[in-house]
Each structure stands twice: as structure tokens, then as C-alpha cells.
Amino acid sequence: MAALNERWQKATRSGSNGQCVEARYLDGYVEVRNSNSPTAGTVRFTRPEWETFITAVSEDGEFRLP
């Protein structure tokens, strides 16, 4: 994913099946939402929380699949 800005951006690994995650950087927070249901709400992270989350779900992170 490119550097986040105020516009919603889909994850580069989102497929064509419509199951996409979108994120943006707004007012000092990273917001994440489901692109299929954009009005359902967002999850909001501080920058340190986001960086920790990305590290944890990265290929070598603690949440990698066995």
C-alpha cells in the first residue's frame, strides 16, 4: 500500500472478490474499514499502534500462518 493520506486506499493484496480492506491517515490516526460496508464504522489506530499491528501481521510477524 502506498503511503497513507486522507483518501481511502485499498490494500494492494485485495482481490477482485470484493472482500477489501481500506485505510487512510486522518487527524493523526490510521482508520481502517471494510470496503463492502463503508458506513458500518472504522477501527482507529494511533501511529504507534498501527506500526505495531503491521509488524505483527507481516510475513515474519507473530500472527503469521503456520
Contact map, one row per residue, 1 for C-alpha under 8 A:
111100001111000000000000000000000000000000000000000000000000000000
111100000000000000000000000000000000000000000000000000000000000000
111110000000000000000000000000000000000000000000000000000000000000
111111101000000000000011100000000000000000000000000000000000000000
001111110000000000000001110000000000000000000000000000000000000000
000111110000000000000001110000000000000000000000000000000000000000
000111111000000000000001100000000000000000000000000000000000000000
000011111100000000000111000000000000000000000000000000000000000000
100100111110000000000111000000000000000000000000000000000000000000
100000011111010000011110000000000010000000000000000000000000000000
100000001111110000011110000000000000000000000000000000000000000000
100000000111110000000000000000000000000000000000000000000000000000
000000000011111000000000000000000000000000000000000000000000000000
000000000111111101111000000000000000000000000000000000000000000000
000000000000111111110000000000000000000000000000000000000000000000
000000000000011111100000000000000000000000000000000000000000000000
000000000000001111100000000000000000000000000000000000000000000000
000000000000011111110000000000000011000000000000000000000000000000
000000000000011111111000000000000111000000000000000000000000000000
000000000110011001111100000000000111000000000000000000000000000000
000000000110010000111110000000011110000000000000000000000000000000
000000011110000000011111000000011110000000000000000000000000000000
000100011110000000001111100001111000000000000000000000000000000000
000111111000000000000111110001110000000000000000000000000000000000
000111100000000000000011111111100000000000000000000000000000000000
000011000000000000000001111111100000000000000000000000000000000000
000000000000000000000000111110000000000000000000000000000000000000
000000000000000000000000111111000000000000000110000000000000000000
000000000000000000000000111111100000000000011110000000000000000000
000000000000000000000011110111110000000000011110010000000000000000
000000000000000000000011110011111000000001111000000000000000000000
000000000000000000001111000001111100000001110000000000000000000000
000000000000000000001110000000111110110011100000000000000000000000
000000000000000000111100000000011111110101000000000000000000000000
000000000100000001111100000000001111110000000000000000000000000000
000000000000000001110000000000000111110000000000000000000000000000
000000000000000000000000000000001111111100000000000000000000000000
000000000000000000000000000000001111111110000000000000000000000000
000000000000000000000000000000000000111110000000000000000000000000
000000000000000000000000000000000100111111000000000000000000000000
000000000000000000000000000000001000011111100000000000000000000000
000000000000000000000000000000111100000111110000000000000000000000
000000000000000000000000000000111000000011111000000000000000000000
000000000000000000000000000011110000000001111100000000000000000000
000000000000000000000000000011100000000000111111110000000000000000
000000000000000000000000000111000000000000011111110000000000000000
000000000000000000000000000111000000000000001111111000000000000000
000000000000000000000000000000000000000000001111111100000000000000
000000000000000000000000000000000000000000001111111110000000000000
000000000000000000000000000001000000000000001111111111000000000000
000000000000000000000000000000000000000000000011111111100000000000
000000000000000000000000000000000000000000000001111111110000000000
000000000000000000000000000000000000000000000000111111111000000000
000000000000000000000000000000000000000000000000011111111100000000
000000000000000000000000000000000000000000000000001111111100100000
000000000000000000000000000000000000000000000000000111111101111100
000000000000000000000000000000000000000000000000000011111111111100
000000000000000000000000000000000000000000000000000001111111101100
000000000000000000000000000000000000000000000000000000001111100100
000000000000000000000000000000000000000000000000000000011111110100
000000000000000000000000000000000000000000000000000000111111111100
000000000000000000000000000000000000000000000000000000011001111100
000000000000000000000000000000000000000000000000000000011100111110
000000000000000000000000000000000000000000000000000000011111111111
000000000000000000000000000000000000000000000000000000000000001111
000000000000000000000000000000000000000000000000000000000000000111
